[in-house]
Amino acid sequence: MAGVNGTAGLSVSFVTSLADVVPPVVSYLNDRDGRDLFETDHIVVPNAGVRAWLLQQLAFNVGASRSNDGIVAGVNVGYLG
């Protein structure tokens, strides 16, 4: 994630439930103020199952109408493994 001044930043969150990660990620992705529209955002998850689940949750919550648009673009969700 790049900041306004162009420097890279890292935000690490520990959650007790996967559902707890969705609202802050949605909020971050919906707020493009000061960030380049064409810059890719990166999210790291523990495995492929969480990746598939998170992409589905983001597709339901991020978008032009901010509800059920069904697409996530410009987000690289990777996992270690």
Backbone as CSV, one residue per row, in Angstrom:
resi,resn,N_x,N_y,N_z,CA_x,CA_y,CA_z,C_x,C_y,C_z
1,MET,0.839,-1.168,0.000,0.000,0.000,0.000,0.887,1.234,0.000
2,ALA,0.676,2.100,-0.890,1.485,3.311,-0.961,0.761,4.455,-0.278
3,GLY,1.504,5.250,0.424,0.928,6.410,1.077,0.869,7.600,0.138
4,VAL,0.388,8.706,0.655,0.244,9.924,-0.131,1.594,10.403,-0.638
5,ASN,2.635,10.242,0.174,3.952,10.716,-0.227,4.719,9.707,-1.072
6,GLY,4.068,8.586,-1.448,4.690,7.617,-2.320,5.529,6.567,-1.618
7,THR,5.586,6.584,-0.301,6.338,5.568,0.411,5.441,4.380,0.703
8,ALA,6.034,3.209,0.740,5.275,1.988,1.001,4.975,1.883,2.484
9,GLY,3.849,1.266,2.785,3.458,1.057,4.170,2.977,-0.366,4.364
10,LEU,2.973,-0.812,5.588,2.529,-2.154,5.900,1.619,-2.080,7.106
11,SER,0.484,-2.741,7.001,-0.446,-2.825,8.111,-0.694,-4.292,8.402
12,VAL,-0.441,-4.720,9.641,-0.634,-6.107,10.037,-1.759,-6.158,11.047
13,SER,-2.704,-7.069,10.824,-3.825,-7.226,11.738,-3.972,-8.684,12.135
14,PHE,-4.200,-8.908,13.412,-4.491,-10.237,13.922,-5.946,-10.244,14.340
15,VAL,-6.707,-11.205,13.857,-8.136,-11.268,14.163,-8.477,-12.647,14.715
16,THR,-9.552,-12.712,15.499,-9.996,-13.992,16.049,-10.977,-14.692,15.127
17,SER,-11.560,-13.944,14.194,-12.508,-14.501,13.239,-12.231,-13.898,11.870
18,LEU,-12.333,-14.699,10.820,-12.100,-14.176,9.473,-13.061,-13.050,9.128
19,ALA,-14.277,-13.128,9.607,-15.268,-12.088,9.316,-14.827,-10.728,9.843
20,ASP,-13.983,-10.713,10.883,-13.504,-9.453,11.460,-12.568,-8.687,10.533
21,VAL,-11.992,-9.342,9.548,-11.045,-8.680,8.656,-11.753,-7.960,7.506
22,VAL,-12.974,-8.374,7.176,-13.665,-7.825,6.008,-13.961,-6.325,6.129
23,PRO,-14.599,-5.824,7.202,-14.922,-4.391,7.251,-13.728,-3.448,7.109
24,PRO,-12.588,-3.679,7.801,-11.472,-2.752,7.607,-10.874,-2.810,6.200
25,VAL,-10.844,-3.988,5.583,-10.320,-4.101,4.222,-11.247,-3.391,3.242
26,VAL,-12.549,-3.581,3.400,-13.530,-2.903,2.542,-13.406,-1.392,2.685
27,SER,-13.282,-0.919,3.909,-13.140,0.515,4.154,-11.895,1.056,3.464
28,TYR,-10.776,0.354,3.589,-9.530,0.784,2.956,-9.664,0.817,1.438
29,LEU,-10.232,-0.245,0.855,-10.334,-0.319,-0.598,-11.319,0.707,-1.163
30,ASN,-12.365,1.036,-0.422,-13.334,2.031,-0.888,-12.808,3.457,-0.784
31,ASP,-11.831,3.694,0.083,-11.282,5.035,0.281,-10.036,5.203,-0.591
32,ARG,-10.189,5.752,-1.787,-9.073,5.930,-2.713,-8.440,7.316,-2.603
33,ASP,-8.873,8.145,-1.671,-8.323,9.493,-1.535,-6.817,9.457,-1.321
34,GLY,-6.101,10.157,-2.194,-4.656,10.264,-2.071,-3.891,9.070,-2.600
35,ARG,-4.593,8.059,-3.113,-3.904,6.880,-3.659,-4.150,6.805,-5.154
36,ASP,-3.166,6.298,-5.859,-3.247,6.137,-7.308,-4.292,5.085,-7.658
37,LEU,-5.236,5.437,-8.509,-6.313,4.539,-8.907,-5.796,3.271,-9.575
38,PHE,-4.659,3.367,-10.251,-4.125,2.229,-10.998,-3.069,1.433,-10.227
39,GLU,-2.821,1.792,-9.003,-1.852,1.062,-8.190,-2.512,-0.171,-7.582
40,THR,-1.818,-1.301,-7.647,-2.345,-2.545,-7.106,-2.166,-2.590,-5.596
41,ASP,-3.237,-2.982,-4.902,-3.164,-3.206,-3.457,-2.830,-4.673,-3.223
42,HIS,-2.076,-4.962,-2.164,-1.653,-6.326,-1.863,-2.160,-6.740,-0.492
43,ILE,-2.722,-7.932,-0.429,-3.201,-8.514,0.818,-2.602,-9.909,0.905
44,VAL,-2.069,-10.263,2.075,-1.498,-11.590,2.278,-2.384,-12.339,3.263
45,VAL,-2.769,-13.563,2.879,-3.615,-14.417,3.713,-2.895,-15.743,3.944
46,PRO,-3.356,-16.555,4.905,-2.616,-17.770,5.243,-2.688,-18.918,4.236
47,ASN,-3.762,-19.002,3.434,-3.865,-20.125,2.502,-4.853,-19.818,1.373
48,ALA,-4.938,-20.731,0.418,-5.778,-20.533,-0.758,-7.268,-20.483,-0.413
49,GLY,-7.687,-21.232,0.594,-9.088,-21.208,1.005,-9.513,-19.845,1.517
50,VAL,-8.674,-19.241,2.334,-8.965,-17.892,2.852,-8.946,-16.889,1.710
51,ARG,-8.044,-17.069,0.767,-7.983,-16.179,-0.400,-9.295,-16.209,-1.169
52,ALA,-9.803,-17.405,-1.464,-11.050,-17.551,-2.212,-12.216,-16.936,-1.439
53,TRP,-12.272,-17.190,-0.136,-13.349,-16.654,0.699,-13.285,-15.132,0.747
54,LEU,-12.086,-14.580,0.967,-11.936,-13.132,1.075,-12.293,-12.425,-0.225
55,LEU,-11.859,-12.963,-1.355,-12.208,-12.348,-2.647,-13.721,-12.316,-2.854
56,GLN,-14.399,-13.370,-2.451,-15.861,-13.390,-2.561,-16.486,-12.331,-1.651
57,GLN,-16.005,-12.223,-0.432,-16.535,-11.225,0.499,-16.285,-9.809,-0.008
58,LEU,-15.106,-9.573,-0.564,-14.795,-8.246,-1.094,-15.669,-7.921,-2.294
59,ALA,-15.928,-8.911,-3.138,-16.781,-8.683,-4.311,-18.197,-8.294,-3.892
60,PHE,-18.663,-8.807,-2.780,-20.001,-8.456,-2.285,-20.050,-7.068,-1.665
61,ASN,-18.889,-6.530,-1.256,-18.891,-5.304,-0.454,-18.149,-4.114,-1.041
62,VAL,-17.319,-4.315,-2.064,-16.537,-3.216,-2.639,-17.040,-2.963,-4.046
63,GLY,-17.197,-1.696,-4.402,-17.593,-1.404,-5.774,-18.290,-0.071,-5.910
64,ALA,-18.805,0.178,-7.094,-19.440,1.453,-7.399,-20.649,1.716,-6.508
65,SER,-21.468,0.697,-6.318,-22.640,0.892,-5.460,-22.356,0.453,-4.031
66,ARG,-21.129,-0.038,-3.793,-20.667,-0.509,-2.488,-21.504,-1.665,-1.944
67,SER,-22.202,-2.363,-2.823,-22.987,-3.498,-2.366,-23.291,-4.438,-3.525
68,ASN,-22.788,-5.663,-3.443,-23.110,-6.733,-4.381,-22.782,-6.439,-5.836
69,ASP,-21.691,-5.726,-6.104,-21.287,-5.495,-7.484,-20.676,-6.749,-8.107
70,GLY,-20.030,-7.566,-7.302,-19.533,-8.837,-7.779,-18.181,-8.832,-8.459
71,ILE,-17.358,-7.785,-8.272,-16.042,-7.762,-8.906,-15.025,-7.085,-7.987
72,VAL,-13.810,-7.622,-8.002,-12.692,-7.017,-7.283,-11.565,-6.884,-8.288
73,ALA,-11.073,-5.668,-8.484,-9.993,-5.420,-9.436,-8.914,-4.589,-8.768
74,GLY,-7.691,-4.778,-9.189,-6.584,-4.002,-8.647,-6.169,-4.445,-7.264
75,VAL,-6.536,-5.670,-6.882,-6.176,-6.206,-5.573,-5.502,-7.556,-5.784
76,ASN,-4.284,-7.685,-5.297,-3.540,-8.937,-5.378,-3.611,-9.605,-4.013
77,VAL,-4.346,-10.703,-3.933,-4.439,-11.447,-2.676,-3.560,-12.681,-2.814
78,GLY,-2.478,-12.696,-2.087,-1.532,-13.805,-2.144,-1.468,-14.533,-0.834
79,TYR,-0.832,-15.682,-0.848,-0.656,-16.451,0.363,0.715,-17.104,0.370
80,LEU,1.166,-17.430,1.536,2.474,-18.062,1.691,2.293,-19.563,1.572
81,GLY,2.726,-20.108,0.487,2.610,-21.543,0.343,2.253,-21.970,-1.051
